[in-house]
């Protein structure tokens, strides 16, 4: 009976250990993806000053996901206006052709 409890404990320990490592790897991979996407957007975006672009890119690379989150809130969301429906005037067939 004691041997079975030891096997069950070892199985539970290694299962927990595997889940912990898998979760850490997934968060690490997600951090890299978010960082690369933020640097890519920063490199493509038009800033008023090239130094601002360089500063944001360096900040994102150094701080990784935290810098990407700050970039998203400060720059990306600030330039993303809320979605508004565009009402186009109705065109008559004479205006189209």
MARNUMI-141125 format. One record per residue (C-alpha): x negated, z negated, y; residue in three letters. Coordinates in nm, 4 decimals. Each point is the difference from the previous one (the first is absolute). Layout:
DODO|X|Z|Y|ALA
...
END
This chain:
DODO|0.0000|0.0000|0.0000|UNK
DODO|-0.2822|-0.0855|0.2391|UNK
DODO|-0.1699|0.3299|-0.0750|UNK
DODO|0.3145|0.1924|0.0933|UNK
DODO|0.0245|-0.1854|0.3314|UNK
DODO|-0.3619|0.0885|0.0751|UNK
DODO|0.0640|0.3686|-0.0702|UNK
DODO|0.3118|-0.0043|0.2181|UNK
DODO|-0.1940|-0.1657|0.2826|UNK
DODO|-0.2827|0.2540|-0.0278|UNK
DODO|0.2492|0.2871|0.0045|UNK
DODO|0.1806|-0.1417|0.3056|UNK
DODO|-0.3306|-0.0591|0.1784|UNK
DODO|-0.1274|0.3537|-0.0577|UNK
DODO|0.3385|0.1517|0.0878|UNK
DODO|0.0001|-0.1896|0.3308|UNK
DODO|-0.3624|0.0982|0.0590|UNK
DODO|0.0790|0.3687|-0.0650|UNK
DODO|0.3002|-0.0086|0.2366|UNK
DODO|-0.2127|-0.1655|0.2686|UNK
DODO|-0.2746|0.2640|-0.0290|UNK
DODO|0.2529|0.2865|-0.0081|UNK
DODO|0.1738|-0.1338|0.3118|UNK
DODO|-0.3309|-0.0393|0.1816|UNK
DODO|-0.0968|0.3570|-0.0898|UNK
DODO|0.3351|0.1362|0.1212|UNK
DODO|-0.0285|-0.1837|0.3320|UNK
DODO|-0.3563|0.1220|0.0394|UNK
DODO|0.1041|0.3592|-0.0670|UNK
DODO|0.2930|-0.0300|0.2421|UNK
DODO|-0.2380|-0.1377|0.2624|UNK
DODO|-0.2274|0.3043|-0.0359|UNK
DODO|0.2929|0.2418|0.0223|UNK
DODO|0.1409|-0.1656|0.3128|UNK
DODO|-0.3450|-0.0070|0.1614|UNK
DODO|-0.0674|0.3677|-0.0736|UNK
DODO|0.3418|0.1048|0.1313|UNK
DODO|-0.0494|-0.2006|0.3204|UNK
DODO|-0.3472|0.1477|0.0615|UNK
DODO|0.1354|0.3485|-0.0696|UNK
DODO|0.2843|-0.0466|0.2483|UNK
DODO|-0.2388|-0.1490|0.2550|UNK
DODO|-0.2369|0.2970|-0.0322|UNK
DODO|0.2847|0.2502|0.0504|UNK
DODO|0.1793|-0.1802|0.2858|UNK
DODO|-0.0605|0.0953|0.3627|UNK
DODO|-0.1330|-0.2975|0.1927|UNK
DODO|-0.0619|0.0071|0.3750|UNK
DODO|-0.3627|-0.0952|-0.0587|UNK
DODO|-0.2303|0.0896|-0.2952|UNK
DODO|-0.1396|-0.3517|0.0136|UNK
DODO|0.3435|-0.1382|-0.0768|UNK
DODO|0.0197|0.2125|-0.3138|UNK
DODO|-0.3451|-0.1161|-0.1112|UNK
DODO|0.0879|-0.3628|0.0696|UNK
DODO|0.3209|0.0202|-0.2053|UNK
DODO|-0.1747|0.1769|-0.2895|UNK
DODO|-0.2801|-0.2590|-0.0111|UNK
DODO|0.2516|-0.2841|0.0253|UNK
DODO|0.2047|0.1420|-0.2879|UNK
DODO|-0.3045|0.0546|-0.2220|UNK
DODO|-0.1424|-0.3470|0.0642|UNK
DODO|0.3218|-0.1978|-0.0386|UNK
DODO|0.1604|0.2286|-0.2616|UNK
DODO|0.3679|-0.0743|-0.0625|UNK
DODO|0.0293|-0.2476|0.2863|UNK
DODO|-0.1378|0.2546|0.2484|UNK
DODO|0.2282|0.2671|-0.1447|UNK
DODO|0.2981|-0.2322|0.0448|UNK
DODO|-0.0956|-0.0709|0.3635|UNK
DODO|-0.0532|0.3750|0.0591|UNK
DODO|0.3422|0.0725|-0.1471|UNK
DODO|0.1703|-0.2546|0.2250|UNK
DODO|-0.1920|0.0729|0.3217|UNK
DODO|-0.0604|0.3769|-0.0106|UNK
DODO|0.2046|0.1690|-0.2700|UNK
DODO|0.3306|-0.1785|0.0644|UNK
DODO|-0.0442|0.0123|0.3779|UNK
DODO|-0.0112|0.3826|-0.0088|UNK
DODO|0.2871|0.0302|-0.2455|UNK
DODO|0.3221|0.0044|0.2014|UNK
DODO|0.3206|-0.0998|-0.1730|UNK
DODO|0.1902|0.2790|-0.1662|UNK
DODO|0.2578|0.1532|0.2300|UNK
DODO|0.2508|0.2650|-0.0893|UNK
DODO|-0.0496|0.3211|0.1893|UNK
DODO|0.3186|0.1666|0.1169|UNK
DODO|-0.0584|0.3701|0.0505|UNK
DODO|0.2476|0.1920|0.2115|UNK
DODO|0.2255|0.2319|-0.1925|UNK
DODO|-0.1101|0.3631|0.0232|UNK
DODO|0.2432|0.2874|0.0065|UNK
DODO|-0.0709|0.3168|-0.2024|UNK
DODO|-0.0790|0.1861|0.3237|UNK
DODO|-0.2766|-0.2501|0.0861|UNK
DODO|-0.1620|0.0179|-0.3448|UNK
DODO|-0.0215|0.3814|-0.0356|UNK
END
